[in-house]
Amino acid sequence: MNNIQNIVRIDECAMTPKYLQLINSILEGIQSGEIKKNDLLPSINELSCTLETARSTIERAYNELKRMGLVTSVAGKGYFIVQTCFHKPAKVLLLFNKLSIHKKMIYDAFAATLGTEGAIDFYIYNNDYQVLRKILDEKNGYYEKCVIIPNFNEDKEMGYELIDSLPKKKLILMDKLAQGISGNFGAVYEDFENDIYSALVQLKDRLDKYHTIKLVFPRDTYHSTKIIRGFRRFCQQYSFNHQILSCVHNEKIEPGCVYINLVEDDLVILIEKMIEGKFRVGKDVGVISYNEVPIKKIILDGITTISTDFALMGEKTAELVLKNSAERIAIPFKVTLRNSL
Protein backbone atom coordinates (compact mmCIF):
# COMPACT_ATOMS: atom_id res chain seq x y z
CA MET A 1 0.00 0.00 0.00
CA ASN A 2 2.83 2.39 0.87
CA ASN A 3 4.32 1.71 -2.55
CA ILE A 4 1.03 2.65 -4.21
CA GLN A 5 0.91 5.89 -2.23
CA ASN A 6 4.30 6.75 -3.73
CA ILE A 7 3.09 5.99 -7.26
CA VAL A 8 -0.11 8.01 -7.33
CA ARG A 9 0.36 11.74 -7.76
CA ILE A 10 -1.51 14.94 -8.42
CA ASP A 11 0.05 17.91 -10.18
CA GLU A 12 -1.43 21.08 -8.69
CA CYS A 13 -0.28 23.07 -11.73
CA ALA A 14 -2.22 20.90 -14.18
CA MET A 15 -5.72 21.85 -15.30
CA THR A 16 -6.70 18.18 -15.63
CA PRO A 17 -9.37 17.33 -13.01
CA LYS A 18 -7.73 15.72 -10.00
CA TYR A 19 -9.82 12.57 -10.11
CA LEU A 20 -8.62 11.96 -13.68
CA GLN A 21 -5.00 12.54 -12.64
CA LEU A 22 -5.46 9.93 -9.93
CA ILE A 23 -7.01 7.43 -12.36
CA ASN A 24 -4.18 7.99 -14.85
CA SER A 25 -1.55 7.49 -12.15
CA ILE A 26 -3.05 4.15 -11.14
CA LEU A 27 -3.34 3.05 -14.77
CA GLU A 28 0.31 3.94 -15.34
CA GLY A 29 1.27 1.98 -12.23
CA ILE A 30 -0.59 -1.08 -13.55
CA GLN A 31 1.05 -0.74 -16.96
CA SER A 32 4.52 -0.46 -15.43
CA GLY A 33 3.94 -3.47 -13.17
CA GLU A 34 4.34 -1.43 -10.00
CA ILE A 35 0.69 -2.08 -9.16
CA LYS A 36 -0.31 -5.74 -9.40
CA LYS A 37 -3.45 -7.83 -9.33
CA ASN A 38 -4.90 -8.24 -5.81
CA ASP A 39 -2.98 -5.21 -4.50
CA LEU A 40 -4.86 -3.28 -1.84
CA LEU A 41 -5.33 0.38 -2.65
CA PRO A 42 -5.01 3.01 0.07
CA SER A 43 -8.27 3.82 1.78
CA ILE A 44 -10.16 6.93 0.70
CA ASN A 45 -9.22 8.65 3.97
CA GLU A 46 -5.54 7.71 3.72
CA LEU A 47 -5.16 8.86 0.14
CA SER A 48 -7.15 12.01 0.81
CA CYS A 49 -4.74 12.85 3.63
CA THR A 50 -1.60 11.93 1.68
CA LEU A 51 -2.56 13.92 -1.42
CA GLU A 52 -4.28 16.70 0.54
CA THR A 53 -7.30 16.22 -1.69
CA ALA A 54 -11.02 15.98 -0.97
CA ARG A 55 -12.44 12.56 -0.14
CA SER A 56 -15.02 13.01 -2.89
CA THR A 57 -12.18 13.26 -5.45
CA ILE A 58 -10.65 9.94 -4.32
CA GLU A 59 -14.07 8.28 -4.19
CA ARG A 60 -14.91 9.48 -7.71
CA ALA A 61 -11.62 8.07 -9.06
CA TYR A 62 -12.14 4.71 -7.34
CA ASN A 63 -15.72 4.47 -8.59
CA GLU A 64 -14.57 5.12 -12.15
CA LEU A 65 -11.91 2.40 -11.81
CA LYS A 66 -14.66 0.08 -10.55
CA ARG A 67 -16.75 0.97 -13.58
CA MET A 68 -13.78 0.06 -15.79
CA GLY A 69 -13.63 -3.35 -14.12
CA LEU A 70 -10.14 -2.82 -12.67
CA VAL A 71 -11.06 -2.34 -9.01
CA THR A 72 -13.53 -3.89 -6.60
CA SER A 73 -14.44 -2.97 -3.05
CA VAL A 74 -14.89 -5.39 -0.15
CA ALA A 75 -16.84 -4.20 2.86
CA GLY A 76 -14.56 -3.78 5.87
CA LYS A 77 -11.40 -4.45 3.86
CA GLY A 78 -11.13 -1.75 1.17
CA TYR A 79 -10.45 -1.43 -2.55
CA PHE A 80 -8.51 -4.10 -4.47
CA ILE A 81 -7.04 -4.36 -7.97
CA VAL A 82 -8.90 -7.25 -9.65
CA GLN A 83 -7.82 -6.78 -13.28
CA THR A 84 -4.57 -5.61 -14.85
CA CYS A 85 -5.45 -6.18 -18.49
CA PHE A 86 -7.12 -3.20 -20.13
CA HIS A 87 -7.00 -1.17 -23.29
CA LYS A 88 -4.16 1.32 -22.97
CA PRO A 89 -5.45 4.89 -23.39
CA ALA A 90 -3.48 7.32 -25.54
CA LYS A 91 -1.49 9.70 -23.34
CA VAL A 92 -2.19 13.26 -24.48
CA LEU A 93 -0.46 16.48 -23.42
CA LEU A 94 -3.02 19.24 -24.01
CA LEU A 95 -1.68 22.81 -23.95
CA PHE A 96 -3.97 25.85 -24.14
CA ASN A 97 -2.72 29.42 -24.32
CA LYS A 98 -5.37 30.68 -21.88
CA LEU A 99 -8.69 29.89 -20.22
CA SER A 100 -11.98 31.23 -21.57
CA ILE A 101 -15.56 30.14 -22.10
CA HIS A 102 -14.66 29.09 -25.64
CA LYS A 103 -11.63 27.11 -24.52
CA LYS A 104 -13.84 25.26 -22.05
CA MET A 105 -16.16 24.33 -24.92
CA ILE A 106 -13.16 22.94 -26.80
CA TYR A 107 -11.86 21.04 -23.79
CA ASP A 108 -15.22 19.54 -22.88
CA ALA A 109 -15.82 18.29 -26.43
CA PHE A 110 -12.24 17.01 -26.72
CA ALA A 111 -12.41 15.09 -23.44
CA ALA A 112 -15.89 13.71 -24.16
CA THR A 113 -14.86 12.45 -27.61
CA LEU A 114 -11.69 10.80 -26.29
CA GLY A 115 -13.56 9.22 -23.39
CA THR A 116 -11.61 6.34 -21.86
CA GLU A 117 -9.51 6.06 -25.03
CA GLY A 118 -7.34 8.97 -23.90
CA ALA A 119 -5.53 10.06 -20.73
CA ILE A 120 -5.24 13.87 -20.80
CA ASP A 121 -2.78 16.04 -18.93
CA PHE A 122 -3.98 19.61 -19.39
CA TYR A 123 -1.89 22.76 -18.84
CA ILE A 124 -2.29 26.50 -19.48
CA TYR A 125 0.81 28.44 -20.60
CA ASN A 126 -0.78 31.91 -20.55
CA ASN A 127 0.46 32.96 -24.00
CA ASP A 128 3.98 32.80 -22.52
CA TYR A 129 6.83 31.21 -24.49
CA GLN A 130 8.93 30.60 -21.36
CA VAL A 131 6.09 28.81 -19.59
CA LEU A 132 5.42 26.63 -22.65
CA ARG A 133 9.11 25.73 -22.94
CA LYS A 134 9.24 24.71 -19.26
CA ILE A 135 6.17 22.48 -19.63
CA LEU A 136 7.52 20.84 -22.78
CA ASP A 137 10.97 20.30 -21.26
CA GLU A 138 9.42 18.55 -18.28
CA LYS A 139 6.51 16.70 -19.86
CA ASN A 140 6.81 16.10 -23.60
CA GLY A 141 8.70 12.79 -23.56
CA TYR A 142 5.93 11.02 -21.67
CA TYR A 143 3.15 11.48 -24.22
CA GLU A 144 2.02 9.94 -27.47
CA LYS A 145 0.32 13.14 -28.66
CA CYS A 146 0.97 16.80 -27.95
CA VAL A 147 -1.99 19.06 -28.77
CA ILE A 148 -1.22 22.79 -28.72
CA ILE A 149 -3.09 26.04 -29.32
CA PRO A 150 -0.16 28.18 -30.56
CA ASN A 151 -0.70 31.78 -29.37
CA PHE A 152 1.90 34.08 -27.82
CA ASN A 153 1.86 37.67 -26.57
CA GLU A 154 5.64 38.00 -26.99
CA ASP A 155 8.50 35.94 -28.46
CA LYS A 156 6.11 34.58 -31.09
CA GLU A 157 8.86 33.41 -33.44
CA MET A 158 10.68 31.62 -30.61
CA GLY A 159 7.41 29.97 -29.61
CA TYR A 160 6.78 28.72 -33.13
CA GLU A 161 10.38 27.52 -33.37
CA LEU A 162 9.93 25.57 -30.14
CA ILE A 163 6.76 23.91 -31.42
CA ASP A 164 8.43 23.19 -34.76
CA SER A 165 11.14 21.25 -32.92
CA LEU A 166 8.63 18.71 -31.59
CA PRO A 167 8.32 15.31 -33.29
CA LYS A 168 5.71 15.83 -35.99
CA LYS A 169 4.17 12.38 -35.49
CA LYS A 170 3.15 13.54 -32.00
CA LEU A 171 2.05 17.07 -32.87
CA ILE A 172 -1.49 18.34 -33.44
CA LEU A 173 -2.15 22.07 -33.72
CA MET A 174 -5.50 23.45 -32.71
CA ASP A 175 -7.17 26.77 -33.56
CA LYS A 176 -4.65 28.01 -36.12
CA LEU A 177 -1.82 27.09 -38.45
CA ALA A 178 1.27 29.13 -37.65
CA GLN A 179 4.02 30.23 -40.01
CA GLY A 180 7.30 28.58 -39.16
CA ILE A 181 5.73 25.30 -38.03
CA SER A 182 6.20 22.89 -40.90
CA GLY A 183 6.09 19.18 -41.60
CA ASN A 184 3.49 16.41 -41.61
CA PHE A 185 1.40 17.03 -38.49
CA GLY A 186 -2.31 17.11 -37.75
CA ALA A 187 -4.26 20.34 -37.35
CA VAL A 188 -7.81 21.51 -36.68
CA TYR A 189 -7.93 25.21 -37.37
CA GLU A 190 -9.78 28.37 -38.32
CA ASP A 191 -9.31 29.78 -41.82
CA PHE A 192 -9.29 33.35 -40.52
CA GLU A 193 -9.20 35.28 -43.79
CA ASN A 194 -11.88 33.32 -45.60
CA ASP A 195 -14.01 32.91 -42.48
CA ILE A 196 -14.56 36.63 -41.89
CA TYR A 197 -14.93 37.30 -45.62
CA SER A 198 -17.62 34.62 -46.00
CA ALA A 199 -19.38 35.73 -42.81
CA LEU A 200 -19.61 39.33 -44.01
CA VAL A 201 -20.89 38.18 -47.41
CA GLN A 202 -23.71 36.36 -45.59
CA LEU A 203 -24.50 39.56 -43.68
CA LYS A 204 -24.24 41.91 -46.68
CA ASP A 205 -27.98 42.61 -46.96
CA ARG A 206 -28.00 43.93 -43.38
CA LEU A 207 -24.69 45.75 -43.82
CA ASP A 208 -25.99 47.67 -46.84
CA LYS A 209 -27.90 50.11 -44.60
CA TYR A 210 -24.58 51.33 -43.11
CA HIS A 211 -21.86 53.33 -44.85
CA THR A 212 -18.78 52.36 -42.79
CA ILE A 213 -17.54 49.16 -41.18
CA LYS A 214 -14.93 49.37 -38.42
CA LEU A 215 -12.91 46.37 -37.24
CA VAL A 216 -11.54 46.65 -33.69
CA PHE A 217 -8.22 44.81 -33.82
CA PRO A 218 -6.25 45.42 -30.58
CA ARG A 219 -2.61 46.32 -31.02
CA ASP A 220 -1.23 43.59 -28.73
CA THR A 221 -3.71 40.86 -29.62
CA TYR A 222 -2.69 37.31 -30.49
CA HIS A 223 -5.43 37.17 -33.15
CA SER A 224 -4.32 36.40 -36.68
CA THR A 225 -3.71 39.37 -38.99
CA LYS A 226 -5.41 37.30 -41.69
CA ILE A 227 -8.66 38.58 -40.16
CA ILE A 228 -7.70 42.06 -41.37
CA ARG A 229 -6.97 40.73 -44.85
CA GLY A 230 -10.37 39.05 -45.13
CA PHE A 231 -12.10 42.14 -43.75
CA ARG A 232 -10.40 44.46 -46.24
CA ARG A 233 -11.09 42.12 -49.13
CA PHE A 234 -14.81 42.18 -48.39
CA CYS A 235 -14.98 45.96 -47.92
CA GLN A 236 -13.03 46.67 -51.10
CA GLN A 237 -15.02 44.20 -53.19
CA TYR A 238 -18.38 45.58 -52.02
CA SER A 239 -17.30 49.26 -51.80
CA PHE A 240 -17.72 49.82 -48.06
CA ASN A 241 -15.82 52.55 -46.27
CA HIS A 242 -13.76 50.76 -43.66
CA GLN A 243 -11.32 51.36 -40.86
CA ILE A 244 -9.10 49.33 -38.52
CA LEU A 245 -9.20 50.50 -34.89
CA SER A 246 -6.56 49.40 -32.40
CA CYS A 247 -8.50 50.86 -29.46
CA VAL A 248 -12.05 52.08 -28.84
CA HIS A 249 -11.50 54.18 -25.71
CA ASN A 250 -11.34 57.42 -27.71
CA GLU A 251 -13.70 56.34 -30.47
CA LYS A 252 -16.56 58.72 -31.18
CA ILE A 253 -19.61 56.66 -32.13
CA GLU A 254 -21.29 57.95 -35.27
CA PRO A 255 -24.51 56.85 -36.96
CA GLY A 256 -24.12 54.71 -40.05
CA CYS A 257 -21.20 52.71 -38.64
CA VAL A 258 -20.92 49.00 -37.90
CA TYR A 259 -18.37 47.82 -35.33
CA ILE A 260 -16.80 44.35 -35.34
CA ASN A 261 -15.12 43.42 -32.05
CA LEU A 262 -12.73 40.53 -31.40
CA VAL A 263 -12.44 40.76 -27.61
CA GLU A 264 -15.16 41.14 -25.00
CA ASP A 265 -13.59 44.16 -23.26
CA ASP A 266 -14.00 46.20 -26.43
CA LEU A 267 -17.61 45.06 -26.78
CA VAL A 268 -18.40 46.36 -23.29
CA ILE A 269 -16.86 49.77 -24.08
CA LEU A 270 -18.74 50.02 -27.38
CA ILE A 271 -22.07 49.17 -25.75
CA GLU A 272 -21.50 51.74 -23.00
CA LYS A 273 -20.74 54.44 -25.58
CA MET A 274 -23.79 53.54 -27.67
CA ILE A 275 -26.11 53.62 -24.65
CA GLU A 276 -24.62 56.89 -23.44
CA GLY A 277 -25.08 58.44 -26.90
CA LYS A 278 -28.65 57.13 -27.10
CA PHE A 279 -27.96 55.32 -30.38
CA ARG A 280 -30.43 52.69 -31.54
CA VAL A 281 -28.35 49.55 -32.01
CA GLY A 282 -29.35 47.76 -35.18
CA LYS A 283 -30.73 50.99 -36.68
CA ASP A 284 -28.36 53.92 -36.09
CA VAL A 285 -25.28 51.77 -35.50
CA GLY A 286 -24.50 48.08 -35.84
CA VAL A 287 -22.52 45.56 -33.80
CA ILE A 288 -20.98 42.26 -34.86
CA SER A 289 -19.12 40.31 -32.19
CA TYR A 290 -16.63 37.48 -32.52
CA ASN A 291 -17.36 34.25 -30.68
CA GLU A 292 -20.80 33.10 -29.64
CA VAL A 293 -21.61 32.86 -25.92
CA PRO A 294 -25.10 32.54 -24.39
CA ILE A 295 -25.18 36.08 -22.92
CA LYS A 296 -24.98 37.58 -26.42
CA LYS A 297 -28.48 36.27 -27.09
CA ILE A 298 -29.74 38.72 -24.46
CA ILE A 299 -27.52 41.83 -24.61
CA LEU A 300 -29.17 44.68 -26.60
CA ASP A 301 -31.97 42.30 -27.56
CA GLY A 302 -29.40 40.07 -29.25
CA ILE A 303 -25.85 40.59 -30.55
CA THR A 304 -25.04 39.30 -34.04
CA THR A 305 -22.07 36.94 -33.81
CA ILE A 306 -19.60 35.25 -36.12
CA SER A 307 -18.03 32.28 -34.44
CA THR A 308 -16.11 29.09 -34.82
CA ASP A 309 -17.90 25.93 -33.77
CA PHE A 310 -15.68 25.35 -30.74
CA ALA A 311 -17.29 22.05 -29.77
CA LEU A 312 -16.69 20.71 -33.29
CA MET A 313 -13.05 21.83 -33.05
CA GLY A 314 -12.62 19.78 -29.88
CA GLU A 315 -14.37 16.76 -31.37
CA LYS A 316 -12.33 16.77 -34.59
CA THR A 317 -9.05 17.17 -32.70
CA ALA A 318 -9.89 14.19 -30.51
CA GLU A 319 -10.68 12.18 -33.63
CA LEU A 320 -7.20 12.94 -35.01
CA VAL A 321 -5.73 11.62 -31.76
CA LEU A 322 -7.80 8.44 -31.90
CA LYS A 323 -6.99 7.83 -35.57
CA ASN A 324 -3.33 8.85 -35.16
CA SER A 325 -3.96 11.06 -38.18
CA ALA A 326 -2.00 13.97 -39.69
CA GLU A 327 -5.10 15.27 -41.45
CA ARG A 328 -5.74 19.03 -41.54
CA ILE A 329 -9.31 20.16 -40.97
CA ALA A 330 -10.65 23.70 -41.32
CA ILE A 331 -13.59 24.46 -39.02
CA PRO A 332 -16.05 26.84 -40.72
CA PHE A 333 -17.52 29.96 -39.15
CA LYS A 334 -21.15 30.12 -38.12
CA VAL A 335 -23.11 33.37 -38.47
CA THR A 336 -25.87 34.08 -35.94
CA LEU A 337 -27.93 37.08 -37.08
CA ARG A 338 -29.62 39.07 -34.32
CA ASN A 339 -31.06 42.53 -33.77
CA SER A 340 -27.72 44.34 -33.31
CA LEU A 341 -27.27 44.56 -37.10
Solvent accessible surface area in square Angstrom, and as a share of the most:
residue,aa,sasa,rsa
1,M,86,0.38
2,N,114,0.58
3,N,80,0.41
4,I,4,0.02
5,Q,37,0.16
6,N,125,0.64
7,I,22,0.11
8,V,6,0.03
9,R,136,0.50
10,I,27,0.14
11,D,43,0.22
12,E,116,0.52
13,C,106,0.64
14,A,13,0.10
15,M,77,0.34
16,T,3,0.02
17,P,50,0.32
18,K,74,0.31
19,Y,38,0.15
20,L,50,0.25
21,Q,13,0.06
22,L,0,0.00
23,I,7,0.04
24,N,19,0.10
25,S,4,0.03
26,I,0,0.00
27,L,8,0.04
28,E,49,0.22
29,G,1,0.01
30,I,11,0.06
31,Q,74,0.33
32,S,71,0.46
33,G,33,0.31
34,E,90,0.40
35,I,2,0.01
36,K,125,0.53
37,K,118,0.50
38,N,106,0.55
39,D,43,0.22
40,L,56,0.28
41,L,2,0.01
42,P,1,0.00
43,S,45,0.29
44,I,20,0.10
45,N,91,0.47
46,E,74,0.33
47,L,0,0.00
48,S,16,0.10
49,C,104,0.62
50,T,71,0.42
51,L,28,0.14
52,E,154,0.69
53,T,12,0.07
54,A,59,0.46
55,R,123,0.45
56,S,78,0.50
57,T,26,0.15
58,I,0,0.00
59,E,71,0.32
60,R,140,0.51
61,A,0,0.00
62,Y,0,0.00
63,N,72,0.37
64,E,44,0.20
65,L,0,0.00
66,K,80,0.34
67,R,155,0.56
68,M,60,0.27
69,G,40,0.38
70,L,2,0.01
71,V,6,0.03
72,T,51,0.30
73,S,49,0.31
74,V,64,0.37
75,A,104,0.81
76,G,90,0.86
77,K,142,0.60
78,G,23,0.22
79,Y,37,0.14
80,F,48,0.20
81,I,0,0.00
82,V,54,0.31
83,Q,73,0.33
84,T,47,0.27
85,C,103,0.62
86,F,52,0.22
87,H,129,0.58
88,K,115,0.49
89,P,9,0.06
90,A,21,0.16
91,K,42,0.18
92,V,0,0.00
93,L,0,0.00
94,L,0,0.00
95,L,0,0.00
96,F,0,0.00
97,N,0,0.00
98,K,66,0.28
99,L,102,0.51
100,S,37,0.24
101,I,100,0.51
102,H,21,0.10
103,K,20,0.09
104,K,125,0.53
105,M,65,0.29
106,I,3,0.01
107,Y,27,0.10
108,D,62,0.32
109,A,13,0.10
110,F,0,0.00
111,A,27,0.21
112,A,83,0.64
113,T,46,0.27
114,L,2,0.01
115,G,43,0.41
116,T,74,0.43
117,E,73,0.33
118,G,14,0.13
119,A,12,0.09
120,I,11,0.06
121,D,33,0.17
122,F,11,0.05
123,Y,11,0.04
124,I,25,0.13
125,Y,0,0.00
126,N,96,0.49
127,N,15,0.08
128,D,56,0.29
129,Y,17,0.07
130,Q,91,0.40
131,V,56,0.32
132,L,0,0.00
133,R,102,0.37
134,K,124,0.53
135,I,18,0.09
136,L,9,0.05
137,D,110,0.57
138,E,92,0.41
139,K,45,0.19
140,N,23,0.12
141,G,70,0.67
142,Y,148,0.56
143,Y,16,0.06
144,E,79,0.35
145,K,14,0.06
146,C,1,0.00
147,V,0,0.00
148,I,0,0.00
149,I,0,0.00
150,P,0,0.00
151,N,2,0.01
152,F,3,0.01
153,N,91,0.47
154,E,130,0.58
155,D,65,0.34
156,K,79,0.33
157,E,130,0.58
158,M,91,0.41
159,G,0,0.00
160,Y,21,0.08
161,E,123,0.55
162,L,30,0.15
163,I,0,0.00
164,D,44,0.23
165,S,84,0.54
166,L,14,0.07
167,P,59,0.37
168,K,49,0.21
169,K,160,0.68
170,K,39,0.16
171,L,2,0.01
172,I,1,0.00
173,L,0,0.00
174,M,0,0.00
175,D,17,0.09
176,K,15,0.06
177,L,66,0.33
178,A,11,0.09
179,Q,154,0.68
180,G,57,0.55
181,I,13,0.06
182,S,72,0.47
183,G,47,0.45
184,N,115,0.59
185,F,2,0.01
186,G,1,0.01
187,A,0,0.00
188,V,0,0.00
189,Y,42,0.16
190,E,19,0.08
191,D,49,0.25
192,F,19,0.08
193,E,32,0.15
194,N,71,0.36
195,D,12,0.06
196,I,0,0.00
197,Y,35,0.13
198,S,54,0.35
199,A,1,0.01
200,L,0,0.00
201,V,56,0.32
202,Q,120,0.53
203,L,4,0.02
204,K,54,0.23
205,D,127,0.66
206,R,91,0.33
207,L,0,0.00
208,D,76,0.39
209,K,114,0.48
210,Y,9,0.03
211,H,101,0.45
212,T,15,0.09
213,I,0,0.00
214,K,18,0.08
215,L,0,0.00
216,V,0,0.00
217,F,20,0.08
218,P,25,0.16
219,R,186,0.68
220,D,124,0.64
221,T,29,0.17
222,Y,38,0.14
223,H,32,0.14
224,S,19,0.12
225,T,87,0.51
226,K,79,0.33
227,I,0,0.00
228,I,26,0.13
229,R,135,0.49
230,G,0,0.00
231,F,0,0.00
232,R,108,0.39
233,R,85,0.31
234,F,0,0.00
235,C,0,0.00
236,Q,123,0.55
237,Q,105,0.46
238,Y,68,0.26
239,S,103,0.67
240,F,19,0.08
241,N,93,0.48
242,H,63,0.28
243,Q,83,0.37
244,I,50,0.25
245,L,15,0.07
246,S,44,0.29
247,C,59,0.35
248,V,0,0.00
249,H,118,0.53
250,N,147,0.75
251,E,24,0.11
252,K,155,0.66
253,I,14,0.07
254,E,80,0.36
255,P,80,0.51
256,G,13,0.13
257,C,2,0.01
258,V,0,0.00
259,Y,0,0.00
260,I,0,0.00
261,N,0,0.00
262,L,5,0.02
263,V,47,0.27
264,E,67,0.30
265,D,107,0.56
266,D,15,0.08
267,L,6,0.03
268,V,81,0.46
269,I,32,0.16
270,L,0,0.00
271,I,20,0.10
272,E,103,0.46
273,K,49,0.21
274,M,0,0.00
275,I,108,0.55
276,E,144,0.64
277,G,40,0.38
278,K,174,0.74
279,F,50,0.21
280,R,147,0.53
281,V,32,0.18
282,G,6,0.06
283,K,137,0.58
284,D,34,0.17
285,V,0,0.00
286,G,0,0.00
287,V,0,0.00
288,I,0,0.00
289,S,0,0.00
290,Y,7,0.03
291,N,28,0.15
292,E,40,0.18
293,V,7,0.04
294,P,86,0.54
295,I,95,0.48
296,K,2,0.01
297,K,121,0.51
298,I,127,0.64
299,I,49,0.25
300,L,52,0.26
301,D,105,0.54
302,G,1,0.01
303,I,0,0.00
304,T,0,0.00
305,T,0,0.00
306,I,0,0.00
307,S,6,0.04
308,T,5,0.03
309,D,61,0.32
310,F,18,0.07
311,A,43,0.33
312,L,51,0.25
313,M,0,0.00
314,G,0,0.00
315,E,66,0.30
316,K,60,0.26
317,T,0,0.00
318,A,0,0.00
319,E,59,0.27
320,L,0,0.00
321,V,7,0.04
322,L,75,0.37
323,K,123,0.52
324,N,110,0.56
325,S,25,0.16
326,A,41,0.32
327,E,83,0.37
328,R,106,0.39
329,I,35,0.18
330,A,49,0.38
331,I,2,0.01
332,P,86,0.54
333,F,26,0.11
334,K,135,0.57
335,V,31,0.18
336,T,33,0.19
337,L,83,0.41
338,R,40,0.15
339,N,83,0.43
340,S,0,0.00
341,L,2,0.01
